[in-house]
């Protein structure tokens, strides 16, 4: 019985902590998810091959995406 009362009394404190942990986990997962960048690279390559973007724009975007991949790789190595 005491555990139920403790849970009810502490709920206003526990819930924000739980939400904060979930948000931190979600941010961490998003920060280390490189699959979206690979998808962007494939899309960029297709747009380039179809002539939708010029050489200069392709190189600019490709460089930006590759830098993001490098940042993720370094971040994962630090963990």
KOLDRENKE-146575 format. One record per residue (C-alpha): residue in three letters; y, x, z; residue number from 1. Coordinates in nm, 4 decimals. Layout:
+------+----------+----------+----------+-----+
| type |       py |       px |       pz | seq |
+------+----------+----------+----------+-----+
|  ala |        Y |        X |        Z | NUM |
...
+------+----------+----------+----------+-----+
***
This chain:
+------+----------+----------+----------+-----+
| type |       py |       px |       pz | seq |
+------+----------+----------+----------+-----+
|  unk |   0.0000 |   0.0000 |   0.0000 |   1 |
|  unk |   0.2398 |   0.2813 |   0.0832 |   2 |
|  unk |   0.1911 |   0.4350 |  -0.2604 |   3 |
|  unk |   0.2966 |   0.1139 |  -0.4333 |   4 |
|  unk |   0.6101 |   0.0890 |  -0.2199 |   5 |
|  unk |   0.6887 |   0.4555 |  -0.2855 |   6 |
|  unk |   0.6511 |   0.3995 |  -0.6595 |   7 |
|  unk |   0.8849 |   0.0993 |  -0.6491 |   8 |
|  unk |   1.1450 |   0.2791 |  -0.4393 |   9 |
|  unk |   1.1325 |   0.5996 |  -0.6451 |  10 |
|  unk |   1.1191 |   0.4303 |  -0.9868 |  11 |
|  unk |   1.4968 |   0.4578 |  -1.0475 |  12 |
|  unk |   1.4662 |   0.8325 |  -0.9957 |  13 |
|  unk |   1.1359 |   0.8921 |  -1.1736 |  14 |
|  unk |   1.2204 |   0.7000 |  -1.4916 |  15 |
|  unk |   1.5222 |   0.9114 |  -1.5975 |  16 |
|  unk |   1.3222 |   1.2269 |  -1.5261 |  17 |
|  unk |   1.0351 |   1.0983 |  -1.7400 |  18 |
|  unk |   1.2745 |   1.0054 |  -2.0233 |  19 |
|  unk |   1.4363 |   1.3491 |  -2.0043 |  20 |
|  unk |   1.0983 |   1.5195 |  -2.0310 |  21 |
|  unk |   0.9996 |   1.3080 |  -2.3315 |  22 |
|  unk |   1.3299 |   1.3837 |  -2.5059 |  23 |
|  unk |   1.2858 |   1.7550 |  -2.4397 |  24 |
|  unk |   0.9304 |   1.7441 |  -2.5775 |  25 |
|  unk |   1.0513 |   1.5601 |  -2.8869 |  26 |
|  unk |   1.3336 |   1.8086 |  -2.9444 |  27 |
|  unk |   1.0933 |   2.0995 |  -2.9043 |  28 |
|  unk |   0.8517 |   1.9498 |  -3.1551 |  29 |
|  unk |   1.1293 |   1.8852 |  -3.4056 |  30 |
|  unk |   1.2651 |   2.2360 |  -3.3587 |  31 |
|  unk |   0.9289 |   2.3940 |  -3.4384 |  32 |
|  unk |   0.8094 |   2.1573 |  -3.7134 |  33 |
|  unk |   0.8195 |   2.3477 |  -4.0384 |  34 |
|  unk |   0.6367 |   2.0845 |  -4.2453 |  35 |
|  unk |   0.9611 |   1.9053 |  -4.3331 |  36 |
|  unk |   1.1120 |   2.2299 |  -4.4622 |  37 |
|  unk |   0.8092 |   2.2915 |  -4.6843 |  38 |
|  unk |   0.8492 |   1.9391 |  -4.8220 |  39 |
|  unk |   1.2164 |   2.0094 |  -4.8899 |  40 |
|  unk |   1.1242 |   2.3312 |  -5.0697 |  41 |
|  unk |   0.8766 |   2.1465 |  -5.2924 |  42 |
|  unk |   1.1326 |   1.8793 |  -5.3721 |  43 |
|  unk |   1.3936 |   2.1451 |  -5.4477 |  44 |
|  unk |   1.1518 |   2.3235 |  -5.6813 |  45 |
|  unk |   1.0756 |   2.0002 |  -5.8680 |  46 |
|  unk |   1.4439 |   1.9157 |  -5.9044 |  47 |
|  unk |   1.5080 |   2.2655 |  -6.0386 |  48 |
|  unk |   1.2220 |   2.2490 |  -6.2870 |  49 |
|  unk |   1.3419 |   1.9081 |  -6.4081 |  50 |
|  unk |   1.6879 |   2.0535 |  -6.4650 |  51 |
|  unk |   1.8536 |   1.8343 |  -6.2040 |  52 |
|  unk |   2.0164 |   2.1313 |  -6.0320 |  53 |
|  unk |   2.1578 |   2.4587 |  -6.1633 |  54 |
|  unk |   2.0306 |   2.8079 |  -6.0820 |  55 |
|  unk |   2.3122 |   2.8788 |  -5.8373 |  56 |
|  unk |   2.2587 |   2.5567 |  -5.6407 |  57 |
|  unk |   1.8818 |   2.6136 |  -5.6340 |  58 |
|  unk |   1.9214 |   2.9644 |  -5.4969 |  59 |
|  unk |   2.1745 |   2.8503 |  -5.2376 |  60 |
|  unk |   1.9517 |   2.5704 |  -5.1063 |  61 |
|  unk |   1.6363 |   2.7803 |  -5.1243 |  62 |
|  unk |   1.8020 |   3.0549 |  -4.9192 |  63 |
|  unk |   1.9133 |   2.8020 |  -4.6570 |  64 |
|  unk |   1.5622 |   2.6563 |  -4.6282 |  65 |
|  unk |   1.3985 |   2.9978 |  -4.6107 |  66 |
|  unk |   1.6382 |   3.0956 |  -4.3310 |  67 |
|  unk |   1.5330 |   2.7850 |  -4.1390 |  68 |
|  unk |   1.1673 |   2.8795 |  -4.1812 |  69 |
|  unk |   1.2418 |   3.2280 |  -4.0533 |  70 |
|  unk |   1.4211 |   3.0848 |  -3.7484 |  71 |
|  unk |   1.1205 |   2.8656 |  -3.6694 |  72 |
|  unk |   0.8821 |   3.1574 |  -3.7107 |  73 |
|  unk |   1.0880 |   3.3714 |  -3.4724 |  74 |
|  unk |   1.1171 |   3.0893 |  -3.2206 |  75 |
|  unk |   0.7406 |   3.0360 |  -3.2223 |  76 |
|  unk |   0.6790 |   3.4063 |  -3.1710 |  77 |
|  unk |   0.9039 |   3.4067 |  -2.8625 |  78 |
|  unk |   0.6957 |   3.1381 |  -2.6919 |  79 |
+------+----------+----------+----------+-----+
***
